[in-house]
Amino acid sequence: MRSIGVWCWSLALLSLDLMLGGCSGGHPHTIAVVPQTTAQEIWEAEHAGVAKALLGTRWKERWNGPSSETEVDRQIALVQQAIRQRDGGLILAPDHPLALTTAVRRAAEQGMPVVVVDATLNLPPSLDVDYLLNDEQQTGELAADRIGAILHGRGTVAVLGETPALMGTVARAEAFRQTMAARFPGITVLDPLPGRFRTNLAEQDTEELLASHPQLNAIFTLTVGATRGVYRGLKLKQRIQQVHLVACDQDLDLVYYLRLGEIDSLVAENTFAMGYQATRLITEHRVGGKVRAPGRVLRFAPRLVTRDNVDTPEIQKMLNMDWRPTE
């Protein structure tokens, strides 16, 4: 009986060890990919880029993320899981960069190459962390030029979705305001409203905005959630054809509304290229063992998507949401 008890105890310890880290070699050819959320197709395009880069190699990816942008604890837990399992690399698009800093630092300090997408973290430059960013300055400029052309240089525009926790939205909004002031002085940009994560709150803000500014001509939205809320508010108040909506970032429903002519345009991030490049950075570093300067920052140009160009091959490649490549 005593030998059976010892055997059971040993088996329990072995199971615990497997849960915490697996075999001694870990998962050196697995890349943990953690998007901001699995509920937005913009990150499926990143998934497609990762899968494309891994095609024909012995590497594989483990794609997992929170179901909404507010589940910060879920992202932290997934980074910690990658550390425990000794994965070969980590690609992370943090919802709240400050909250993820400690977990990413721990991963890098343990020798895991990390690529952070769509955000920067306050980490020592000596750590093996690279950053792949959307060009937010260009995003704001593209939106400003589009609205300036639509309004022929005169009118009133509002900006919704600016959130201090997401520095990219702040950079977009600032670039937009600066460009409008420099190139279209005849257009009034209203004071920004608080950024909202939840669509229903953005919808409520839109209804209040339309009531207080009945002559509003255009709205520039900085996040997918803000765009959905603004769209619903405009539809509810039957202003969808009168107030031009120019939005940041792509998603399946937003592209559909664009095709209907109910969203004027989308300033799309090239998350496909980000996912592809992030994967190449990790695999080439692991395979080649090259000594390189850490802390690189690479920026990717966004594109203005309209009804006229949405079906062109170049734009369709950016919007690709099929993550299972065939070639």
Summary of the structure (lengths in Angstrom):
residues: 327
radius of gyration: 22.4
end to end distance: 58.0
largest distance: 88.4
contacts: 1135
relative contact order: 0.14
helix: 46%
strand: 17%
